[in-house]
Amino acid sequence: MATSVSNEALAQIFTEAHTHTTWQDKPVPDTLIKQLYELTKFGPTSANCCPARFVFVTSQEGKEKLKPCLSSGNLEQTMTAPCTVIVAFDAEFYEQLPTLFPYADARSWFTSSPEAAYETAMRNGSLQGAYLMYAARALGLDTGAMSGFNPTLLNETFFADSTWKVNFLLNIGYGDGKKVHKRLPRLSFDEACQVR
């Protein structure tokens, strides 16, 4: 039977973690990026569909390619982050289902319905993006998720010859803890939840 993680772990991942927009000049090593994915991939998705795809932009060349796609408000924090992840999804994720979910002909659930395929890819890809954020925090990294970018331009720039589509962007690295904003309020249980 599973037991609760320590209060220190909960604080690092949830209660004391902040969104970061300023970064220390400290790279995220490729070995840590691989470890990050190895944790993320175990997060659950419906029918094990695993539609998320991740592009880890760490090089100056990659950042310059990404730069024109960014809104002005996200430019500095992204260009100075040691790693920016393009959290994407594969619009044809269902092609992997015979391997990922061999218990049924799950591929046919989506080949006949583009709407169901898109909804499934977005919902489960977003879940996997959230798993990536919490895996990063668990590994001692800080994160800053963003939606301020031009998706059409980004897809043309990075995914023109593929079935991948951008969902959101995520800066990861070692944040400058002196420059985080004060924690903003959250909704109370009674405001956000019902038990029936």
N, C-alpha and C positions, 0 to 999 in steps of 0.2 A: 504494500500500500504506500502511495506517495505521501510525503510529508511536506509541510510548508518550508519554503526557503527562508533564510535568515532575514531579520529586519534590515540588516545592512544591505542585503541584495535587493530587497523591495525598495529601499530608499534609492539605491543606485539606478534602478530600472524605472521606477515610477515616481515616488513621492518627492525626491530631492533633485530629480533630473529636470533640466531646462532645455528649451529650444535655444540653439546657439546660432549667432550670426557673425561672430568674430572668432578668429582661429589663431592658435599658436603655429609658428612656422616649424611644423613637425610632420613629416610624411607618415602616411598610413602604408605600412609595408604590404607587398603582394601576398605574403604568407598570411597576414591578418585578414586581408580581403577574402582570401580563399576560405579561411576559417569562418568568417562571417557568413558566407554562402552555405557552408556545410551545416551550420546551425539553422539558418533560415529555411532551408529546403524541407526540414522536418515539420514545419507548421502545417496544420491541416487545411485542405481545400476540398471542395465538393467533388466526389468521385476521383479524388487524388489527381485533379486535372492540371495542377501546377502551371497556370498560364503565364505567370510573371517571368520577365526576362530583365536582366540587369546589365547595364553598361557602366563600368566603373571608370570615370574620366579622371585620370591623375596626371597626365602629361600636359605640358604647356601647349603643345600642338592641339590636343583634344580640347583644352579649355578655350583656345582661340576659335575653334570650330563651333563650340557651344555658345560663345559670347553673343553673336548676333541674335540668337534665339531668346535671350533673357530680357525681362522687363528691367527698366532702369533701377527699380528698387531692389532688385535681387542681384545686380551686377557685381558690386564689390564683394559681398559675402560669398558669392560663388567663385569669383576669380581668385580669392584668397584662401578658399577652403582647400585642404590637401587632396580631397577626393569628392567629386560630385557624382552621384549615382543617378543615371537615367533609369527610373523605374518604369518599365514598359510591360506590355503583354503581347503575346503572340496571338493574332487574330485567328490563326489556324491551329491553336493549341490542341484541338481534338485529334490531330494526326498522331499525337503521342499516346492517345488513350488506349490503344490495343496493348501497349507495354505497361503504361501506368495503372490501368484499371482493367485487368484481363477477365474480370468476373462477368462482364456483360458487353454487348456491342454498344458501348457508350459513345463511340464515334458517331454513330447514326443519329444520336440524340441532337447533334449540333449541325451536321451537314445539311439537314433538311430545314434548319431554322437559323438564318443569320442573326435574328434578333436574340434568340436564346444563347447563341454563341457569344455575341458581344456582351450581353448582360453577365454571363458566367465569367467571361474573361476579365471584365472590369471589376466585378465584385471580388472574385478570388484573387486577382492580381493586386487589388488594393489591400486585401488581407495579407498577402505575401510581402507587400511593401511595408506594412506595419510590423510584421515579424522581423523584417530586416532592421528596422529602427530599434526594436527592443533587443535583438541579438547584438547590435552595435553597442548599445548601452551596457549589456551584460559583459561585453568584452573590453569595457573601459573606454569606449569612444563616445563622443558627443554627436548630436544630430541636429539638423535643421531642415525640415521638409518645406517644399515650396510648390506653389502652383502658378507663379507669375512668370510665364514664358509663352512663346508663340508655338503652339503644338504643330501647326501645319508646317512651319519652317523647320522645326526640330525633326519632324518625321521625314521631311524631304532631305535634310542634311545628314541624318544618321541612318535612316531606315528605308531609303528610296527603293532598294532592291530586295526588300524582305517583307514579311508579313507582320513584323513587329510594329507596335504603335505606342507612343509615349503615354504614360498615365500621370506621373508627377516626378519632381526632382527632389533629391535628398542630398544635402551636404553632410559629409561625415569627416571627423577628425578629432583633434584635441582642442576643445573650445577654450576661449579666454574667459574664465570664470568671473573675472572682475567686471566684465561688460555685459552680463546677462541682465535682462529686465527682471524687476520684482515679479514674483509669481502672481498671475492674475487669478481672479476668483473662478471657481468652478460651480456648476449647479449642484445643489444638494440632492440627496437620494430622493426625497419627496418631490422635488421639481423635475427630476429626470426619469424616475422609475415608477413602475407599478408592480405589485405582486398580486396575482389573481388566482 
